[in-house]
């Protein structure tokens, strides 16, 4: 029902030729994003300007003088909550990472592996998932990936199976919390899913998917990750990992411990926001901005440098993207896409959410999952009232598809791109098709599990609502 309901919110009825013109612009924009020949921020801003001028020329846009519109239309189209989360979380994470707390944890985990390849695979994969739940995927992959190469080289292991699995696990870990990935943030804001609610629903699947991924990795990579049987080699590797110093990157003990405390408090703040007086009147973007402010206070001597680390290109990409999506809604493009999705999910019957998830995953494997998630969020939930009518399992279908689809190809997600980049940097060969052969198996198993979980969610969410 919610898929098509947003049509009623459109400001003006577009003519068919206008709708198809904007549809062509959207296809070209997404196609260029997939090729990566033009920087995505530049492309998004230019496309947004073209859409705005063309929509204004055809009188499809609302104006501040219209009832209910008090801001310039392009300002109202931007999801400022998402922008706030991106800026706040980036500042918080970048400063916390400088304290050495995440590297410290990584070295501790490396030591806990005792130099056994299968144990190292399991522990680093779990750590990757946990880091991805609280850091952005790129930062998580860089921290774990860099240490993986160093550790594997000293232990005479092939780093490729570990790096590939970690890249895959980053996207699994990206399902864990509301702020773990950009699609989660976008869908969570549109569907009004709380941080704690998101965590409760995602944890069971993430645990099962992590275990399944370990079994798949063990089967695919064979002896490269097989447990060590040679006693002498086990003792040699144990001595090697014990030589690592977890305190090497910690320059200030006060900064290290204070950052660790703040990280714990911020996680609790996200989880318990709804129960905290005053704070429960705001969105989680306010928690993210408070976290950023506290970390800037702790690291006041280097505020300018910390702000330079904000992913401003991502922020402006979002600005352009939200404007494009907003214009597409006014021009009726999202209505046509909604009709197509409605036909597909309707034909699939009780398998509608599963069909939606696999379609989302297919698109996410070859193009950026951020514009896809933003577009689907706008289709399903242009307003809170409409979003509330959408079956909850359909929102989760988008979350699962957008995150897990990136595991199919080396360009499907930021984490797999970083994993391949690290391999190339260290002259470790991995071909595109070689990665795809592995990625299809990983993603296929994870999506199959998610398909079953969607049926469980459909029943569970229906029971909890009754």
Residue pairs with C-beta under 8 A, 6 or more apart in sequence:
1 389
1 390
2 380
2 381
2 386
2 387
2 388
2 389
2 390
3 338
3 341
3 342
3 345
3 379
3 380
3 390
4 335
4 338
4 339
4 342
5 382
5 386
5 389
6 329
6 334
6 335
6 338
6 378
6 379
6 381
6 382
6 383
6 386
7 332
7 335
7 338
9 329
9 382
9 383
9 386
10 329
10 330
10 332
10 335
11 60
11 61
11 62
11 66
11 330
12 59
12 60
12 61
12 330
13 332
14 22
14 58
14 60
14 330
14 331
14 332
15 58
18 58
18 60
18 331
18 332
19 331
19 332
19 333
19 335
19 336
21 54
21 331
22 51
22 54
22 55
22 327
22 328
22 331
22 332
22 333
23 333
23 336
25 47
25 50
25 51
25 54
26 324
26 328
26 333
29 43
29 44
29 47
29 324
30 367
30 371
32 38
32 43
33 40
33 43
33 367
33 368
33 371
34 366
34 367
34 368
36 411
39 313
40 313
40 317
40 368
41 313
41 314
41 316
41 317
41 320
43 320
44 316
44 317
44 319
44 320
44 321
44 324
45 316
45 319
45 320
46 320
47 320
47 324
48 74
48 319
48 320
48 321
48 323
48 324
48 327
51 323
51 324
51 327
51 328
52 61
52 73
52 74
52 323
52 327
55 61
55 327
55 330
55 331
60 327
60 330
60 331
61 73
61 327
61 330
62 68
62 69
62 73
62 330
63 69
63 73
64 70
64 71
64 72
64 73
69 76
73 326
74 323
74 326
76 326
77 322
77 323
77 325
77 326
77 327
78 318
78 319
78 322
78 323
78 326
79 186
79 189
79 318
79 322
79 374
80 285
81 189
81 283
81 284
81 285
82 182
82 185
82 186
82 189
82 285
82 318
82 322
83 285
83 315
83 318
83 319
84 283
84 285
84 286
84 288
84 289
85 179
85 185
85 284
85 285
85 288
86 182
86 185
86 311
86 314
86 315
86 318
87 288
87 289
87 292
87 310
87 315
88 285
88 287
88 288
88 289
88 290
88 291
88 292
89 136
89 179
89 288
89 291
89 292
90 136
90 292
90 309
90 310
90 311
91 291
91 292
91 295
91 296
91 306
91 307
91 309
91 310
92 266
92 288
92 291
92 292
92 294
92 295
93 134
93 135
93 136
93 139
94 139
94 306
94 309
94 310
95 259
95 295
95 296
95 298
95 299
95 306
96 102
96 259
96 262
96 263
96 295
97 103
97 135
97 139
97 143
98 255
98 299
99 250
99 252
99 255
99 256
99 258
99 259
99 260
100 247
100 249
100 250
100 251
100 256
101 256
101 259
101 260
101 263
102 131
102 135
102 143
103 143
103 147
103 246
103 249
104 246
104 247
104 249
104 250
104 256
105 127
106 127
106 143
106 144
106 147
107 147
107 244
107 245
107 246
107 248
108 246
109 123
109 124
109 127
110 120
110 123
110 124
110 147
110 151
110 241
110 244
111 241
111 242
111 244
111 246
112 119
112 123
113 119
113 120
113 123
113 124
113 241
114 234
114 237
114 238
114 241
115 155
115 228
115 234
115 236
115 237
115 238
115 240
115 241
116 227
116 228
116 234
116 237
117 155
117 157
117 224
117 225
117 226
117 227
117 228
118 218
118 225
118 226
118 227
119 227
120 151
120 155
120 157
120 162
121 161
121 162
121 165
121 214
121 217
121 218
121 225
122 214
124 144
124 148
124 162
124 166
125 165
125 166
125 169
125 210
125 213
125 214
125 217
126 169
126 210
127 144
128 140
128 141
128 144
128 166
128 169
128 170
128 173
129 169
129 170
129 172
129 173
129 176
129 206
129 210
130 173
130 176
131 139
131 140
131 143
131 144
131 173
132 140
132 169
132 170
132 171
132 172
132 173
132 174
132 176
132 180
132 181
132 415
133 173
133 174
133 176
133 177
133 180
134 177
134 179
134 180
134 263
134 267
135 143
136 311
137 170
137 171
137 174
137 181
137 413
137 414
137 415
137 418
138 414
138 415
138 418
140 170
140 173
140 415
141 166
141 167
141 170
141 414
141 415
141 418
141 419
141 422
142 418
142 422
144 166
145 163
145 166
145 167
145 418
145 419
145 422
146 422
148 159
148 162
148 163
148 166
149 159
149 163
149 422
149 426
151 157
151 241
151 244
152 158
152 159
152 162
153 159
154 240
155 237
155 240
155 241
157 224
158 224
158 428
159 423
159 426
159 428
160 224
160 423
160 428
160 430
161 217
161 220
161 221
161 224
161 225
162 225
163 419
163 422
163 423
163 428
164 419
164 430
164 435
164 438
165 213
165 217
165 221
166 415
166 419
167 407
167 413
167 415
167 416
167 418
167 419
167 420
168 213
168 407
168 416
168 439
168 442
168 443
169 210
169 213
170 413
170 415
170 416
170 419
171 181
171 403
171 404
171 406
171 407
171 413
171 415
171 416
172 206
172 209
172 210
172 213
172 403
172 404
172 446
173 180
173 206
174 180
174 181
174 184
174 403
174 415
175 181
175 184
175 202
175 205
175 206
175 209
175 399
175 400
175 403
175 404
176 199
176 202
176 203
176 206
177 184
177 195
177 198
177 199
177 202
177 270
178 184
178 185
178 188
178 193
178 194
178 195
178 198
178 199
178 270
178 284
179 185
179 195
179 270
179 284
179 288
181 402
181 403
182 369
182 370
182 373
183 369
183 370
183 372
183 373
183 398
183 399
183 402
183 403
184 198
184 399
184 403
186 370
186 373
186 374
186 377
187 193
187 373
187 376
187 377
187 395
187 398
187 399
187 402
188 198
189 283
189 377
190 377
190 378
190 380
190 381
190 387
190 395
191 377
191 380
191 381
191 387
191 390
191 392
191 395
192 384
192 387
192 388
193 395
194 273
194 274
195 270
195 271
195 273
195 284
196 271
196 272
196 274
199 271
201 396
201 457
204 453
205 400
205 449
205 450
205 453
208 449
208 453
209 446
209 449
209 450
212 445
212 446
212 449
213 442
213 445
213 446
216 441
216 442
216 445
217 225
217 442
218 225
218 226
220 438
220 441
228 234
228 237
250 256
255 298
255 299
258 298
259 295
259 298
262 291
262 294
262 295
262 298
266 287
266 291
269 276
269 279
269 287
269 290
269 291
270 284
270 287
273 279
273 280
273 282
273 284
273 287
274 280
279 286
279 287
295 306
296 303
296 306
299 306
317 370
318 370
321 370
321 371
321 374
322 374
324 371
325 334
325 371
325 374
325 375
325 378
326 378
328 334
328 375
328 378
329 335
329 378
329 382
334 375
334 378
334 379
337 375
337 379
338 379
341 356
341 359
341 379
344 352
344 355
344 356
344 359
345 352
345 353
345 355
345 356
345 394
346 352
348 354
348 355
350 458
352 394
353 391
353 393
353 394
353 396
353 397
353 454
353 458
354 397
354 451
354 454
354 455
356 394
356 397
356 398
356 401
357 397
357 398
357 400
357 401
357 447
357 450
357 451
357 454
358 401
358 447
358 451
359 401
360 372
360 376
360 397
360 398
360 400
360 401
360 402
360 405
361 400
361 401
361 402
361 404
361 405
361 408
361 443
361 447
362 405
363 369
363 372
363 405
364 372
364 401
364 402
364 403
364 404
364 405
364 406
364 412
364 413
365 405
365 406
365 407
365 408
365 409
365 412
365 439
365 443
366 409
366 411
366 412
369 402
369 403
369 405
369 406
369 412
369 413
372 402
373 398
373 402
376 398
377 398
380 386
380 387
380 390
380 394
380 395
380 398
381 387
381 390
391 458
392 457
392 461
393 454
393 457
393 458
393 461
396 454
396 457
397 454
400 447
400 450
400 453
400 454
401 447
403 413
404 443
404 446
404 447
404 450
405 412
405 443
405 447
406 412
406 413
406 415
406 416
407 413
407 416
407 439
407 442
407 443
407 446
408 436
408 439
408 440
408 443
409 416
409 432
409 435
409 436
409 439
410 416
410 417
410 419
410 420
410 430
410 432
410 435
410 436
410 439
411 417
412 439
416 435
416 439
420 430
420 435
423 429
423 430
